[in-house]
Amino acid sequence: MPTNILMPALSPTMEKGNLAKWLKKEGDKVKSGDVIAEIETDKATMEVEAVDEGTLARIVVPEGTQDVAVNDVIAVLAGDGEDIKAAGAGAASPPPKAEARAEAPKESAATAKASAPAAAAPAQPREAQKEAAPQTNGHARTFSSPLARRLAREAGIELARINGSGPHGRIIARDVDEARSGKGLKAPAATPAGAPGIAPLGAVAPSMSDKQILALYEPGSYEVIPHDGMRRTIAQRLTASVQTVPHFYLTMDCNIGKLVEAREEINAAAPKDKDGKPSYKLSVNDFVIKALALALQRIPNANVSWTDGGMLKHKHSDVGVAVAMPGGLITPIIRKAETKPISAISAEMKDFAARARARKLKPEEYQGGTTAVSNLGMYGIKDFTAVINPPHATILAVGTGEERAIVRHGKIEVAQIMSVTLSCDHRAVDGALGAELIGAFKMLIENPVMMVV
C-alpha cells in the first residue's frame, strides 16, 4: 500500500513551511535515512529524511511551493513490489491553496469537513458560528473565510474595511494580501459628529491601517517590500513580549580595562597552525557570555523561567546570543555555558554565526535557553535596552567599550568603560534579585581571572 509523505513539523511552533527543494525525483529509490527534500521555516532551512523504504511514486507538492501546512501530503512512496504508476495515480491530489480550501461552500457537514484547512478550528454549531461572525454594524455581517480572518487579525486590518472578491463579496486570503499593500481597502468609517477622533480614556487605540500610513507619503516615493516569514515571526513574538511581560531595566558601568589586557595576552599566546593562523581569537562578547553564565550560577534564583503553573529554576546557564542575519535576527544558544572554557564558547559562537547567516541552524540550536545577550557595541552604541525573548526572564544589552573619565581616589583618570543594561521579567525576577545578578556580572567581567578558577 502506498505511503503518504507529510509535511513535517520541524519545531514545536511550526504550522507551515516552504518546500524549497526536492533532492529526489519521481522514480528514485529511497532508503530510510535518505535526505529527500529541503524545507524552509521562518528561520532555517532544514533537511527532511525518509523514514520508510520504497520508490518515490509521485511528488504532490512541487519545489518552490510556499506556506505548505504541517501534515499536508507532499509526496507518495510506493512500497517494494507495488506498481509505481498505480501508486502515484491513486495518490492524494496536491493540497489546494489554503484560500481555496477555506472558500469551499458549506453545502453539507461532509463537504465542510473535506474542505476545511488543515489548521482550521473544529466545526462549531450554526448558532455559535453566527455569534462568532464579525459584524460590520448593527445590521450587516462581513462574510470572510477563517484564513482571511486570521491573516487580517495578524496584519491589524479591520475586516469591515476590506473589499471582498469571493462569492457574494466574501473576503478571502487574496483580499487581505492586497489590503496589506493598500489596495482593496474601503475608506474608513466617518467619525460621528462631535467625536474627538481619539480612543476613550482607558481604551487601547487601534494601530494605523496600511492605507492610513500610505496616505501620509507621496505615491512613488517608496517601495513596498513584503514581509517574509522571519520578519513576521519577530514582530509577533516581540510584540507579545512587550505586551505580556512586565519589563524593568537595570544599568551598570563596567570597567573592562583588565579584561581588554587579558584578552590581548590570551590571543597573543594562542597556538598557531602551519599557516600561521591562531587556533582561537577571543572577543569581548565571549567573555560577556561566560560572565553572565557564571553570574546566573552565583544567583540561581535569577536563572528561571515564568510559567502560570510554577517557576522553572534551571540547573545550567544556557545563554542565547543575538546574531544579525539578512532580514532579521536569530538567537543560537550556548548550552551549559558555565562549564565551557572561553575558547570553546568562542569557537561555538563562530560556528553558530556562520550557520545562522546561511539559515542552517537546527531548531534545537536556537529554541529554549535561560537568558540571552544582545551586543551592539560593535556598532558604537553606548547603551540600550533589549526586549526579553520568552521563556527567558532576563536579557543583557551590551554597549561599546570606550575610554571615559572617571574619578578614583579623588583624581580624574581615564578608564575603559562598558555600559550594560539588564532587562528583567518582573513576574520572575524582582528588583533586588536583578540587582544581585547584574552586580555578580560586573564583578566577573571586571576581574576576568575569576572566570577561569
N, C-alpha and C positions, 0 to 999 in steps of 0.2 A: 504494500500500500504506500502511495507517495507520502512524503513528509513535508509539511509546510515549514519553511524557514521564516521566522518572525523578526520584526524589528526589535532588537534587544534593548532593555533598559540598562544603559551603561553607568547610571548613577541613581541614587535613591530618588532624586528630584526630577529626573528626565521624563518628559512627557512626549517629546518628539525630537527627531533628528534629521539631518540631511544625508542622503545616501551619496557620498562623494564619489566612490569609485568601486567598480567590480573588479576583483583580481582573478576571478574565474569566469569562464564564458559557458554558455549553454552547450551541453555535451561533454564537458570536462568531468573527469573522475575526481571525486572529493573524498578525502580521508578525514577521520576525526582529528581535530587539531590544526587542520589546514586553515590558513588565513584566506577568507573568501571575499571580503569586502572591507572598505574603509567608511566609517560613519563619523560625521561631524556633529558634535554637540555644540553648545554655546561657547565652550572654552577650549575644546580639544578635538583632535582628530584621532580616532581610535580604530584599531583593527578588530574585526569580528572573526572568530574561529568557528569552524563547523564542529558540531557535536556528534554527528552521525556520518556514516559512510554511504556512498552511492554515487549517482551521476546527477549533475545539475541539469534537470529536465527543462526548467523554464525560469527565466528571470522576470518576475512580475513587476518590480519597481526598477526602472532604468536608472543608471547612474546620473547624478546631477539633479535628482528629484529632491526638493526641499520639503521640510515640515512633514515627514512621514511619522505617523503616530506610533508609539510603542505598541507592540503586539500586532501591528498590521503585517499581513503576509508580504514578504519581499521576494521570495523565490520558492521553488518547489524542487525537492530532491527525490529522485527515483531510486528505489532500493535495488539490490542485486537481483538480476533476473527479470526485472519489471520492464515493460515496454516504455521507452523514454517518451515517444511521441504521445502515447496514450496518457501517460502521467502528466505531461505538460498540457495536453488538451483539456484534461479534466481538472486542471488547477483553478484556483480561485482567480477571478479577473483582477486586474490592478485595482487597488482601492481607489475609489473616486475621490476627487478633491474634497476636503472636509466641507467646503462650501456647498458642493453639490449634494453630499450626503445629508447635510443639515437641512437642505431646502426641500427634500422629498415630501410630497403631500402626505398627511397623516390620514390615509383613507381607511385604515383598519389597524387594530393592535398589532397584527403580524407585520404589516407594512412598516409601521413606525419602528418596530424592533429591528427590522432588517436595514432601515435607512439611517439609524441613529449613528452619530460619530463615535469612534472608539472611546473618547474621553467624556462622552455625554453622561449627565446625571441620570439615575434611574427614572423611568416614566412616572409621572405624578397623576393623580386623579384629575379629571377635567376641571373640577371646581378649584383645585389647587393651582392648576395652570392658569386659570382666569385671574386668580389673585396675584400670581407671580408676574403676569404680563405687565410690562412697563406702560404707564399711562402718559399720553401727551397732554391731556387736560381732563376736565371732568366728564367729557362726552366721548372722546375718541381714543382708540388704542393704537399704539405703534406696533405693527407686526414685524417681527425680526426673528432670525434664526438664533439658536443658542450660541453658535460660534460667533456670530456678529455681535451679540450682546457682550460676550466675554472680551472680544477684541476692542469694542468701544469703551468698555469699562477700563481696560488696561491703558488705552490711549487718552482717557479723560474726556471723551466726546459724548455729549448727550445724544441719545438715540433720536429724540424728537427733532434734532437739527440735521439729521442725515436723510437725504433723498434716497428712497429705496428703488432698486431696479428689478427686483424679483417679481414673481406673480402677485398681482393686486397691490403693488407698491411695497412688498415685503423687503426689509433691509437684509442684505446678505453680506458675507465677508468682503466681497469686492467693493461694496459701497463704503465700508469702513476704511479700507485701504485708500480709496480715493479721497475720503474725508480727511485723512491724515495730511495729505498734500494740499488741502484747502479746496478741493473740488467736491461738488455734490453736496455742499452744505447749505442749509436754509439760513435765511437771515435770522439773527437772534430775536427772540420774542420782545416786543416793546415793553419798556418799563412802565408800570402803572403810573398814572398821573400823580404827582406829588411824592412819589417814592424817591429816595435819595440815590438809588442805584448801587448801594453797598449792602453787604450782608448784615443782618441784625447782630446786635451785641451778643457774643457767645456762640454764634454760628460760624461754621468753617466756610470761608469764601471759596467758591469753586475756582479751579485753575483756568487760565485763559485758554480758549479753544485755539486750534491751529489757525482757523480763519481770522480770529481776532489778532493773533500775533502777526500773520502775514499781512494784514491790513495796515500795520504800522510801517511797512517798508515798501519802497518803490518797486513795482514789478520789474524783473530783470536785474535787480541789484543783488540778488542772492541765488544760491544753488541749493535745492533740496536734496539732501543726502539721506536716503532711507536708513533707519536704524537696523543694525544686524542683531542677531540673537544675543551676542555678548553684551552689547550696549543696553539692550532691553533688560537683561538679567541684572546687570549692575544697577540700573535705575530702580528696578523693583526692589532689590534686596536692600539697597542703602536708604531708599525712601522708607521702607518698612522699619529699618533700624532706627532712623531718626524719630519716626512717629511712635514706636513702641518701646524703645529702650531709653530710660531716663539718663542721659549723659551728664557727667560733670568732669571738669578738667583740672589737672594739677601740673604746674610748670616748675622746672628747676633748671638752673645753670650748672653745668658740669665742667670742671677744669680738666681738660684731656691732655695736658702737657706731658704727663708721664706715659700715657697711652701712645701718643704720637712718637715719642722717643723709643718706647719698647717695640712698636710696630716696625720702625725703621731698622732697628737692630735685628729683629727676628727675620725680616725679609732679606736683609743683607747676608745673614748666615744660612739662608736656605740652600740646601744641596742643589747642584746643577747637573743636568744630563749631559750627554756627549755633545749636544749642540749649544751648550751654554745657557739653556733655558732653566730658570729656577723651578723646583718642584712645587712651590706654592708662592703666592703673593697675597698676604693678608690685607684686608681692607678694614677701615674703621667700623663698617657695618657688621663685619664678622665678630668683632669684639662686642658690639652692641647686642647681637643675638645671644652670645654666650652670657653676657652680664644680666640680661633680662631673664634668661633661663635659670640662672643661679639665684637671682633675686626672688623668683617665684618659689624656689625650694626653701629659701630662708623665711619667706612669708607665705606659707602654704595655704592659709585661709583666703588668699587672693587668687590662687590658682584654681578657679572654679568656673562653672557654667550654671546659669539660672534655668530651671525648669519649673513649671507650675507645681509639679509633684514633689520636688525637693531639689536641693543643691547638689550638683555634681562636683565633688572635690577630687581633682586629678592628681595622680601619683607622679606623673612625669611632666616636664615642660616641653610641650610641642609648639614650637614657635613658627607662626606663619610670617612670611616676608613678602610684602607687596612688590610685584615685578611689573613694570610697564611693558605693554606689548601693543602692536598695531590694533587700534580700535578699542582699547580698554586696558584692564589690568587683571592679574591673577595672583593668588597668594599661595605659592607652594610652601610646604611645611617641613621644617627640620624636626624630625621626631627625636624625643629624648635628648634634646639639645644640651641639657645639663651634664650628660655623660660623655659628650664628644669633645675632643680637643679642637681648638680654634682652627687648626689647619684642615681638619676633616669637615668642619662647618663651612669653611671657605670653598673647598672642593665641591661639596654638595650643592652649595648655592650657585656656583658657576655652571654646574650641570643643569640644575633646575632652570636657571635664567635662559640658557640656550634652548632648552626643550620647550619652555613656556612660550618663547617668541615664535617657535615653529609649530605651536599648538600640539605638542606631542606628549603633554603630561597626562598621566592616568588620574582618574577621579580620586583615588585613594591618596594621591600625592598632593592634592590641594583642598580636600574636604576634611573638616574636623579641626583639630588643633585646640590649644587652650589660651593662646594670646597671639598678638601679631605686632610686627614692626613696619612702620611706613617711614622711609627715609627720603627726604627731598633735599638733603644737604648738598648733594652734587649739583643741584640747580641754583645754589646760592641762597636758598630760603633760610631765613634766620630762625623762625619758629612758626608753627601752625598747629591746628587741631585736626585729628583724624576721626572718621566715623567708625564705630565699633562694628565688626563683622560677626554677627551671631553665628554660633553659640558662644563666642568669646565674651568675656566680661571686661576685657581691657584691650587697649591698643596703644603702642608708644609711637608718637610722632617725633622724628629726629630732624633737627635743623643742622645747618652747616657749622663746622668748627672754624672759628675766626679769632683773630687777635683782638682783645678788648682790654681796656684799662680797668684794673681792679685795685682795691685798697687792701694792703696786707701790712699788719703791724704799724699802721699809721702812715704808710708810704704808698704812693701810686706806682703800680707795676703793670707790665704787660703780660697777659696770660692767654693761653689758647682755650677759649670757652665754647662749649656746645650746649644749646638750649634744647631740652626735651620736654614734651607735654604728654602726660598720661591721661587718656580718656577712660573713664570707668562707668560701668553699668551700676547705677546706684541701688538697684534691687539686690545685687550680689556683693558689691564692694562699697562699703561706706567710706566717708571722707578720711577718717583716721587710718583705716586699713589701706586705702590708696596711697596716703602719705607715707606709710611704712614701706610700701612696695617701691615707690619711686626713690625713697631715701636709701633703700638697700641697693637699688640700681646705681645711684650716684656714688655710693661708697665703692662698689666694684669697678665701675668704669673709670673712676679717678685713681684707683690702685690696681692696675691690671695684674700685678703679681698674685693677687688674691684669687684670680681665676684659674690659676694653674696649681694650686695647692689643695 
